[in-house]
Amino acid sequence: MLIRLLLPMLLACVPGAVLAAEATAAAEPAKPHTAGPTVSTYIPPLALPALGYARRVRVYLPPDYAEGSRRYPVLYMFDGQNLFDDATSYAGEWGVDESMDTLAREGGFSAIVVGIDHGNEQRFNELIPYWNVRFLPNLGGAFLDDVVHAIKPFVDANYRTLPDRANTAILGSSLGGLEADYAIHRYPQVFSKAGVFSPSYWVSDEAFAQAERQALPPDARVYLYMGGREGEDSVRNVERMAKLLRSHLDADNVAVRVVADAEHNERAWRAEFQDSVRWLFLGWPAGQAGNGSRKAGSAPH
């Protein structure tokens, strides 16, 4: 297999802090693995030149991937440890593989999902792309450069992807949501879709300034989500961002979802994930299940 042939070139030393964190986790009672059979967890950490570290990449393949020569859209996601497997998650997994399997089976939509691991105690640094003196160095720009120039080329070379921007999306939550927002503005020629879950807009007003001064391509699609129990300021921030984006984009290309009873956790993001994929890639209505939420695409109050 091509990946195995490339392993010697891709191996990189994992930082000592990461090894220490893994050793601590190993000392705790092991949780059962819940990742599905089409999730690869054996790719070694990839060297990321701009960031200066190595990160593990986890790849979900559609159920029919091995059955033909079809090529697939790709969704890149942050915090890979939390996406597929309860054994590697911090506080429960997103169930991304189960959701994607359901979409393939019931919705006729299949895509590859690439989960990029965070760096444990380095997470705040590597997912903050704007100046913030509390969390120096702010390495979000370098991390995103590596997603575009190191991780995406590796994925496109080793998997049957549709590499064009129309078939490439990025999604994250919390600081990962902030980074996904940054990604579609920094690299609109690479990403045409962004899922921005519970974004940490408190980090910097520069996210709003960037959205105000930079018009995204007219076909760009942005899915903004926030839990109602994440705080009034957080809700106001996503609604502020929606208004700014809609000043440049058609209102139908910006979804804003506020789920009244949802908190800042993986359970809430798991519940929202499938709807966001439907909306981003297929244009399906989101927010049909209730949960005291507004429908995606509706104007914020």
C-alpha positions in Angstrom: 0.0 0.0 0.0 1.3 3.5 -0.9 0.9 4.7 2.7 3.2 2.0 4.0 5.8 2.8 1.3 5.8 6.4 2.4 6.1 5.7 6.2 9.8 6.1 6.5 9.5 9.6 4.9 6.7 10.6 7.1 7.8 9.5 10.5 8.6 12.3 12.8 9.5 12.6 16.5 6.6 13.3 18.8 7.3 16.1 21.2 8.3 15.0 24.7 5.3 16.7 26.2 3.0 14.7 24.0 4.8 11.5 25.0 4.4 12.4 28.6 0.7 13.0 28.2 0.3 9.7 26.4 2.2 8.0 29.3 -0.1 9.5 31.8 -3.2 8.4 29.8 -1.7 4.9 29.6 -1.6 4.7 33.4 -5.3 5.3 33.6 -7.9 2.5 33.1 -8.3 2.0 29.3 -11.6 2.9 27.7 -12.9 0.6 25.0 -12.3 1.7 21.4 -15.4 2.7 19.5 -13.9 3.8 16.2 -15.5 2.0 13.2 -13.7 -0.4 10.9 -13.1 2.3 8.2 -11.3 4.7 10.6 -7.5 4.4 10.3 -5.7 5.0 13.6 -2.3 3.7 12.6 -0.9 6.5 10.4 2.2 7.8 12.3 2.5 11.4 13.2 3.2 13.7 10.3 5.9 16.3 10.4 4.4 19.8 10.2 7.2 22.1 9.1 5.5 25.5 9.8 4.2 24.5 13.2 7.5 22.7 14.1 5.8 19.7 15.6 4.3 16.4 14.5 0.6 15.5 14.6 -1.3 12.3 14.2 -3.9 12.3 11.4 -7.0 10.0 11.7 -8.9 9.2 8.5 -12.4 8.0 8.1 -13.3 6.3 4.7 -16.8 5.8 3.4 -18.3 2.3 3.7 -18.0 1.7 -0.1 -14.5 3.1 -0.4 -12.8 -0.3 -1.0 -15.4 -1.3 -3.6 -14.4 0.8 -6.6 -12.4 3.7 -7.9 -14.8 6.5 -7.0 -13.4 9.8 -5.6 -14.8 11.6 -2.6 -15.2 15.1 -1.1 -13.1 15.7 2.0 -13.9 17.3 5.3 -11.0 18.3 7.5 -11.6 18.6 11.2 -9.6 19.7 14.3 -9.2 17.8 17.6 -9.0 14.4 15.9 -8.7 12.5 19.3 -12.4 13.4 20.0 -14.0 12.6 16.7 -14.1 8.9 16.2 -13.0 7.0 19.3 -14.1 7.1 23.0 -10.8 5.6 24.0 -8.8 8.7 22.8 -11.4 11.4 23.5 -11.3 13.9 26.4 -14.9 13.9 27.3 -16.7 11.6 24.8 -16.5 11.4 21.0 -18.4 13.1 18.3 -19.5 9.9 16.6 -18.3 11.2 13.2 -17.9 7.8 11.7 -21.3 6.6 12.8 -22.9 9.9 11.5 -21.1 9.6 8.1 -22.1 6.0 7.8 -25.7 7.0 8.3 -25.5 9.8 5.7 -24.0 7.3 3.3 -26.7 4.7 4.0 -29.8 7.0 4.3 -28.8 10.2 2.5 -26.7 8.9 -0.3 -23.8 11.2 0.6 -20.3 9.9 1.2 -17.1 11.8 2.1 -13.7 11.2 3.6 -13.1 12.8 7.0 -9.6 13.8 8.1 -9.2 14.4 11.8 -6.1 16.3 12.9 -5.0 15.7 16.5 -4.4 18.6 18.8 -1.2 19.0 20.8 -2.6 18.5 24.3 -1.2 21.4 26.4 -0.1 23.1 23.1 -3.7 23.2 21.9 -4.3 26.9 22.9 -1.2 28.0 21.1 -1.7 26.1 17.9 -5.4 26.9 17.4 -5.2 30.7 18.1 -4.5 32.5 14.8 -4.7 36.0 16.1 -2.6 38.1 18.6 -3.5 37.2 22.1 -0.9 37.9 24.8 -2.3 35.3 27.2 -1.5 32.4 24.9 1.8 33.2 23.2 3.0 32.0 20.8 -0.1 32.3 18.7 0.6 29.5 16.1 -2.8 29.2 14.5 -1.6 30.6 11.2 1.4 28.2 11.1 -0.9 25.3 11.9 -3.3 26.2 9.1 -0.4 26.6 6.7 0.5 23.0 7.5 -3.0 21.7 7.0 -3.0 23.3 3.5 0.6 22.6 2.5 1.5 19.3 4.3 -1.6 17.4 5.4 -3.9 18.1 2.4 -1.2 17.1 -0.1 -0.6 13.9 1.8 -4.3 13.1 1.9 -4.8 13.9 -1.8 -1.7 11.7 -2.7 -2.8 8.7 -0.7 -6.6 8.6 -0.9 -9.1 9.0 -3.8 -10.1 12.5 -3.1 -11.9 15.3 -5.0 -9.2 17.9 -4.2 -10.8 21.0 -5.6 -12.2 23.7 -3.3 -15.8 22.9 -4.2 -15.3 19.5 -2.5 -13.1 20.6 0.4 -14.5 21.7 3.8 -13.2 22.4 7.2 -14.9 22.1 10.6 -14.0 22.6 14.2 -15.4 23.4 17.7 -14.4 26.0 20.3 -10.8 27.0 19.4 -11.1 24.7 16.4 -14.2 26.6 15.4 -12.2 29.8 15.5 -9.5 28.2 13.4 -12.1 26.9 10.9 -13.5 30.5 10.6 -10.0 31.7 10.0 -9.3 29.0 7.5 -12.0 29.9 5.0 -10.9 33.5 5.2 -7.2 32.7 4.9 -7.5 30.1 2.2 -10.8 30.7 0.4 -9.1 29.1 -2.7 -8.8 25.8 -0.8 -11.9 25.6 1.4 -15.4 26.5 0.1 -17.2 25.4 3.2 -16.6 25.9 7.0 -18.4 24.4 10.0 -17.8 26.9 12.9 -19.0 25.3 16.1 -19.0 27.2 19.4 -16.2 29.4 18.1 -13.9 31.1 20.6 -14.4 34.6 19.3 -13.4 36.0 22.7 -9.8 35.4 21.7 -9.7 38.5 19.5 -11.9 41.1 17.7 -9.7 40.5 14.6 -12.0 37.7 13.5 -14.8 40.2 13.1 -12.6 42.8 11.5 -11.4 40.2 9.0 -15.0 39.1 8.1 -15.9 42.8 7.6 -13.1 43.7 5.3 -12.8 40.4 3.3 -15.6 39.2 1.1 -15.6 35.4 0.7 -16.3 33.9 -2.8 -20.0 34.0 -3.6 -20.3 30.2 -3.4 -18.7 30.0 0.1 -20.9 28.4 2.8 -20.5 28.9 6.5 -22.4 27.0 9.2 -22.3 28.8 12.5 -23.4 27.0 15.7 -23.6 27.9 19.4 -25.3 26.3 22.4 -27.7 28.6 24.3 -26.0 27.6 27.6 -22.5 28.7 26.4 -23.2 32.3 27.5 -25.0 35.3 26.2 -21.8 36.8 24.9 -21.1 33.7 22.9 -24.5 33.7 21.3 -24.2 37.4 20.5 -20.8 36.8 18.9 -22.0 34.1 16.4 -25.0 36.3 15.5 -22.6 39.2 15.0 -20.5 37.1 12.7 -23.5 35.9 10.8 -24.5 39.5 10.1 -21.0 40.4 8.9 -20.9 37.4 6.6 -24.3 38.1 5.2 -23.1 41.6 4.3 -21.0 39.9 1.6 -22.7 36.6 1.0 -26.2 35.6 0.1 -28.1 34.9 3.3 -28.8 31.4 2.2 -25.1 30.7 2.3 -24.8 31.5 6.0 -26.5 29.2 8.5 -26.8 30.3 12.1 -28.0 27.8 14.7 -28.5 28.5 18.4 -29.6 25.4 20.3 -31.2 26.7 23.5 -30.4 23.8 25.9 -27.0 22.9 24.5 -23.7 23.3 26.4 -20.1 23.5 25.3 -19.3 19.9 24.9 -18.9 16.9 22.6 -22.4 15.7 23.2 -23.9 18.9 21.7 -21.5 19.0 18.8 -22.2 15.3 18.0 -25.9 16.1 17.9 -25.3 19.0 15.4 -22.7 17.3 13.2 -24.9 15.4 10.8 -27.2 18.4 10.1 -24.1 20.6 9.4 -22.7 18.1 6.9 -26.1 17.9 5.1 -26.3 21.7 4.9 -22.7 22.3 3.9 -22.4 19.7 1.2 -26.0 19.1 0.0 -27.9 22.3 0.9 -30.4 20.4 2.9 -32.4 22.3 5.6 -30.9 22.0 9.0 -32.5 22.3 12.5 -35.5 20.2 11.8 -35.3 18.1 14.9 -36.4 20.8 17.3 -34.3 21.0 20.6 -35.6 24.5 21.1 -33.4 25.8 18.3 -33.7 28.2 15.4 -33.5 26.9 11.9 -30.2 27.2 10.2 -30.3 30.1 7.7 -32.9 32.1 9.6 -32.0 35.7 10.4 -30.5 36.2 13.9 -32.4 38.3 16.3 
